[in-house]
Amino acid sequence: MGKSDKGKAEIRLTGSGGQGVILASIILAEAAIMADKNAVQSQSYGPEARGGMCKAEVIIDEDNIGFTKVTQPTFLLALTQESLDTYAKSLPKDCLIMADASLTIPEGIPEESVMLVPILETAKDKVGKTFTANIVALGAINEALNLVPFENLDEAVKKHIPAGTEELNSKALQEGRNLKPVRKGKKD
């Protein structure tokens, strides 16, 4: 799950403005390009930008990408309850959902397609800065989907963060990589 039969990943990242969802999508697309894959990125957010719901999308494929919008998501990240409730409604059956562990999965969502991951808690408690949740999420997403080599993702992160925060963001990426998602439909 998470990639279609052809190896194409249609990824939708959602949350609220200010959580770095758009930056995460840019970093993920750049890491894919560094890994010699094709990638496109797009974004949308409400007029309130900071604090309002936002969505960013990335398509990653070994082949050429003909249409640049996500039409059949293979993966959804939800960092807020509002974004999960909104974007989990009409997903394809085989779409993998990664939701922050603090969220409640809406009724009607197949439990076997949901992974709960403590992204926000990890950013706050293990990394020490809540604003690193987007980088924690990237580490967790890449670990779950095996999209790009970790080194490419780390390099792409370092290209897009403020100078002087390299160590903090590397820690956030590694903490995300170390997270063990809890699959809702499986007992561990």
C-alpha positions as CSV (number, residue, x, y, z in Angstrom):
1,M,0.0,0.0,0.0
2,G,1.1,3.6,-0.6
3,K,2.3,3.1,-4.1
4,S,0.2,1.9,-7.1
5,D,1.1,-1.1,-9.2
6,K,3.2,1.0,-11.5
7,G,5.4,2.3,-8.7
8,K,3.8,5.8,-8.9
9,A,3.2,7.5,-5.5
10,E,0.4,10.1,-5.4
11,I,1.0,11.7,-2.0
12,R,-1.3,14.2,-0.2
13,L,0.0,16.0,2.9
14,T,-2.6,17.8,5.0
15,G,-2.6,19.9,8.1
16,S,-3.0,23.5,9.1
17,G,-1.1,26.6,7.9
18,G,2.0,27.0,9.8
19,Q,2.8,23.3,10.3
20,G,5.2,23.2,7.3
21,V,3.1,20.9,5.2
22,I,3.9,22.8,2.0
23,L,7.6,22.9,2.8
24,A,7.6,19.1,3.5
25,S,6.1,18.5,0.1
26,I,8.7,20.7,-1.6
27,I,11.5,18.8,0.3
28,L,10.0,15.4,-0.7
29,A,9.8,16.3,-4.3
30,E,13.3,17.6,-4.4
31,A,14.6,14.5,-2.7
32,A,12.9,12.4,-5.3
33,I,14.6,14.4,-8.1
34,M,17.9,13.9,-6.4
35,A,17.2,10.2,-6.4
36,D,16.7,10.3,-10.2
37,K,13.0,10.0,-10.1
38,N,10.4,12.3,-11.6
39,A,8.4,14.5,-9.2
40,V,5.9,17.3,-9.2
41,Q,4.5,19.3,-6.3
42,S,1.5,21.5,-5.8
43,Q,-0.3,23.1,-2.9
44,S,-3.4,24.9,-1.8
45,Y,-4.6,26.6,1.4
46,G,-7.4,28.8,2.6
47,P,-7.2,32.6,2.7
48,E,-6.3,32.5,6.4
49,A,-3.1,30.7,5.5
50,R,-1.6,30.4,9.0
51,G,-3.9,28.3,11.1
52,G,-6.3,27.4,8.2
53,M,-6.4,24.0,6.6
54,C,-3.8,23.4,3.9
55,K,-3.0,20.6,1.5
56,A,0.2,19.9,-0.5
57,E,0.6,17.1,-3.0
58,V,3.6,15.3,-4.5
59,I,3.6,12.8,-7.3
60,I,6.7,10.6,-7.5
61,D,7.3,8.2,-10.4
62,E,10.0,6.4,-12.2
63,D,8.2,7.2,-15.5
64,N,7.2,10.5,-16.9
65,I,4.3,12.3,-15.2
66,G,1.7,13.3,-17.6
67,F,-0.9,14.9,-15.3
68,T,0.5,17.0,-12.5
69,K,-2.4,16.8,-10.0
70,V,-3.1,14.0,-7.6
71,T,-6.2,12.2,-8.7
72,Q,-5.9,8.9,-7.0
73,P,-4.0,9.4,-3.8
74,T,-1.9,6.4,-2.7
75,F,-0.9,8.1,0.6
76,L,-2.5,10.7,2.9
77,L,-0.8,12.4,5.8
78,A,-3.1,14.1,8.3
79,L,-1.7,16.3,11.0
80,T,-5.0,17.8,12.2
81,Q,-8.4,16.4,12.9
82,E,-10.0,18.8,10.4
83,S,-7.7,17.8,7.6
84,L,-8.3,14.1,8.4
85,D,-12.0,14.5,8.5
86,T,-12.0,16.4,5.2
87,Y,-9.5,14.5,3.1
88,A,-10.1,10.9,4.3
89,K,-13.7,10.9,3.0
90,S,-13.2,10.0,-0.6
91,L,-9.9,8.1,-0.8
92,P,-9.3,5.1,-3.1
93,K,-9.6,1.8,-1.3
94,D,-5.9,1.1,-1.3
95,C,-4.8,4.5,-0.1
96,L,-2.6,4.3,3.0
97,I,-3.4,6.9,5.7
98,M,-0.8,8.2,8.2
99,A,-2.4,10.2,10.9
100,D,-1.0,11.8,13.9
101,A,-1.6,9.6,16.9
102,S,-3.6,12.2,18.7
103,L,-6.4,12.1,16.0
104,T,-9.6,10.1,15.9
105,I,-10.1,8.0,12.8
106,P,-13.5,8.8,11.2
107,E,-16.1,6.1,10.9
108,G,-16.1,4.3,7.6
109,I,-12.3,4.4,7.1
110,P,-10.9,0.8,6.8
111,E,-8.7,0.3,9.9
112,E,-6.2,-1.7,7.9
113,S,-5.4,1.3,5.8
114,V,-4.5,3.6,8.8
115,M,-1.2,4.1,10.6
116,L,-1.2,6.2,13.7
117,V,2.2,7.9,14.3
118,P,3.1,10.3,17.2
119,I,4.4,13.0,14.9
120,L,3.4,16.1,16.9
121,E,4.4,14.5,20.3
122,T,7.8,13.4,18.9
123,A,8.5,16.9,17.6
124,K,7.6,18.5,20.9
125,D,9.1,15.9,23.4
126,K,12.0,14.2,21.6
127,V,13.2,16.9,19.2
128,G,12.2,19.7,21.6
129,K,10.5,22.0,19.0
130,T,6.9,21.6,17.7
131,F,7.8,23.4,14.5
132,T,9.8,20.4,13.4
133,A,6.7,18.2,13.0
134,N,6.9,18.5,9.2
135,I,10.5,17.1,9.2
136,V,9.5,14.3,11.7
137,A,6.7,13.5,9.3
138,L,9.0,13.3,6.4
139,G,11.2,10.8,8.2
140,A,8.2,8.7,9.1
141,I,6.7,8.9,5.6
142,N,9.9,7.9,3.8
143,E,10.4,5.0,6.2
144,A,6.9,3.7,5.6
145,L,6.9,4.1,1.8
146,N,10.6,3.8,1.0
147,L,10.4,6.6,-1.6
148,V,14.0,7.8,-1.7
149,P,17.3,7.0,-0.1
150,F,17.5,8.6,3.3
151,E,20.7,10.6,2.3
152,N,18.7,12.3,-0.5
153,L,16.0,13.3,2.0
154,D,18.5,14.6,4.5
155,E,20.2,16.6,1.8
156,A,16.9,18.1,0.6
157,V,15.9,19.0,4.2
158,K,19.3,20.9,4.7
159,K,18.7,22.9,1.5
160,H,15.4,24.3,2.7
161,I,15.9,25.0,6.4
162,P,17.3,28.2,8.1
163,A,21.1,28.2,8.6
164,G,22.0,27.1,12.1
165,T,19.1,24.6,12.4
166,E,20.8,21.7,10.6
167,E,21.4,19.7,13.8
168,L,17.9,20.2,15.0
169,N,16.3,19.2,11.7
170,S,18.6,16.2,11.2
171,K,17.5,15.0,14.7
172,A,13.8,15.6,13.7
173,L,14.3,13.6,10.5
174,Q,16.0,10.7,12.3
175,E,13.3,10.7,15.1
176,G,10.7,10.4,12.4
177,R,12.6,7.6,10.7
178,N,12.7,5.8,14.0
179,L,8.9,6.0,14.7
180,K,7.1,2.7,14.7
181,P,3.6,3.3,13.3
182,V,0.7,1.5,14.9
183,R,-1.4,-0.1,12.2
184,K,-5.0,0.2,13.3
185,G,-6.2,-3.1,11.8
186,K,-3.3,-5.2,13.2
187,K,-2.4,-6.2,16.7
188,D,1.3,-5.9,17.4
